[in-house]
Amino acid sequence: KSHLDSTSQFLKSVSLLSPLTDEQRESLIPELQTVSFDTDDIIVRQGDEADSLYFIKCGSARVLVNQSRRRNSGKGADVALGDEVAIMTPGASFGENAISNENGELKPKRAATIQAASPMTMLKMSSASFLEILGDLQEVVRANLAEKVVGGMEMFHALTSTEKSILVSSLKDSTFREGDKIIQEGEEGLVFFIIISGSVKVSQNDEDKAHLGPGDYFGERALIKKEPRVATITATSSSVYCVTLDR
């Protein structure tokens, strides 16, 4: 029982699972597997199929993105693993795109390589088990991811928590395949996008300017100004899952 209590308390600290009730979180516990990694071990590799969620209990991990095929890597970057873009610590999770792809024909891919920066202990759960147990509650997690993005945007700071929740509930789903032009430079802007899973590139005058991934957003100017799109956004992963808001 003490082990279950400890795991239950830990799951409460995981922000991804914060929308769930105690009962819902506890329903996940029998399917959780404890896994350990040594410093510099590769936990998941960019481009591999995303089939599991990971929750960090102790230790830290590097998030590495390899963009060498699309643009020159920065000085000192590991060409094989990519550039370090973030460090994750206890309470963090990764692999959310394993449960947020709603088109069964498109298998989500890992958007980044995760490497242990120290000895690590994590809880692992297959996406199949998560979806089987929680079913429609994947929508709760999706809403939580979107609410984090909306809550961090300056243009929405004046909204109350209730108003932000209403805004998030009105978001619609959109899925794109690699190569799809999600928005086109010069066309009228009507829709705002938040990336839930996958990756895209930003280009102007056929020149790549940036790359975006889960938690990033684009097209927000469409909500406040009636003006042409200033860039083209193209899907660069096998699938891109976004939530959208129109004017």
Secondary structure as GFF3:
##gff-version 3
##sequence-region A 1 247
A	DSSP	alpha_helix	2	12	.	.	.	ID=ss1
A	DSSP	three_ten_helix	15	17	.	.	.	ID=ss2
A	DSSP	alpha_helix	22	26	.	.	.	ID=ss3
A	DSSP	three_ten_helix	29	31	.	.	.	ID=ss4
A	DSSP	beta_strand	33	37	.	.	.	ID=ss5
A	DSSP	beta_strand	42	44	.	.	.	ID=ss6
A	DSSP	beta_strand	52	58	.	.	.	ID=ss7
A	DSSP	beta_strand	61	65	.	.	.	ID=ss8
A	DSSP	beta_strand	83	88	.	.	.	ID=ss9
A	DSSP	beta_strand	93	94	.	.	.	ID=ss10
A	DSSP	three_ten_helix	96	98	.	.	.	ID=ss11
A	DSSP	beta_strand	113	116	.	.	.	ID=ss12
A	DSSP	beta_strand	120	126	.	.	.	ID=ss13
A	DSSP	alpha_helix	127	134	.	.	.	ID=ss14
A	DSSP	three_ten_helix	135	137	.	.	.	ID=ss15
A	DSSP	alpha_helix	138	152	.	.	.	ID=ss16
A	DSSP	three_ten_helix	154	156	.	.	.	ID=ss17
A	DSSP	alpha_helix	161	169	.	.	.	ID=ss18
A	DSSP	beta_strand	172	177	.	.	.	ID=ss19
A	DSSP	beta_strand	181	183	.	.	.	ID=ss20
A	DSSP	beta_strand	191	197	.	.	.	ID=ss21
A	DSSP	beta_strand	200	204	.	.	.	ID=ss22
A	DSSP	beta_strand	207	212	.	.	.	ID=ss23
A	DSSP	beta_strand	217	218	.	.	.	ID=ss24
A	DSSP	three_ten_helix	220	223	.	.	.	ID=ss25
A	DSSP	beta_strand	232	235	.	.	.	ID=ss26
A	DSSP	beta_strand	239	246	.	.	.	ID=ss27
###
